[in-house]
Structures are given as C-alpha cells and as structure tokens.
Amino acid sequence: MKRNASAIWEGGIKDGHGTVSTESGVLSEAQYSFSTRFENGTGTNPEELLGSAHAGCYSMALSLILGESGITPERVQTKAAVTIEPSDDGFTITGVHLDTRIKTTGADREAVEEAANKAKAGCPVSKLFNAEITLDTSIET
C-alpha cells in the first residue's frame, strides 16, 4: 500500500513559499513558508503535518491494541508536539511528545496504560522517527 502527497516550493528559503497537497484531496495546495515553519506565520509546516500523522496513527494503534485486550475505548484523543532544533548539519527533529486522553468504561487502568505504551512503540509513525518519543496518558473510566 502506498499513500501519496506532493509539495511545490518557489523561491529562496526565506522569501519563498510553497504548497503541500495529498492524493485524497484533504490537503489541496495548503500554504507553507519559512515563516510558518520557523516563526508564527499563517499556514502549515512539515512538523505540524508530522505531528498530525503521529497523533492519528498512535490513536488508531492504541484502539487496536485495546481491542485485542477486549477493551473498546469510547474515545482516544491525542496531541503530538514535534520538537525541531538546530544541529551541526541543519535541523533535526529531536523529539515527539504524545499527550493522550483515553475514555473507556470499566477497563482496568493498568491494562490501558500498558496498551498506551505498547502503541507508542508499535505505531508505524513512531517507528519512522529517529527521535525520543515521550507519552503522558490520562485515563477516564
């Protein structure tokens, strides 16, 4: 299975701009630029998109792992904070912090916590990063 996305960049790094699009059309020429990546400009940036992908992947992986344990979550809400820092060879994504809220009825808290950590390590997007991934979990039963 392959999923496709594309990007166009025009101009120099600081004065240029670009767009990103997805094959599904969910993103269609979404604007990004130096200011949206390294300042507070309007538009998206690669780290925000990676965070969105990671939050979505993690939430689905957690739902799967909980289901395999006989637990059906009512809701899994995850935020991902992607950290990018200067490095010797440019910039490096050094970490991703996942903050997840799990709502389930009658589930064992320890089993939910175990599933949350298993999903952190096993979700395909987690495996993509060569960065520290941390997790805060809040469980509502």
Summary of the structure (lengths in Angstrom):
residues: 141
radius of gyration: 17.4
end to end distance: 36.1
largest distance: 55.9
contacts: 384
relative contact order: 0.14
helix: 33%
strand: 38%
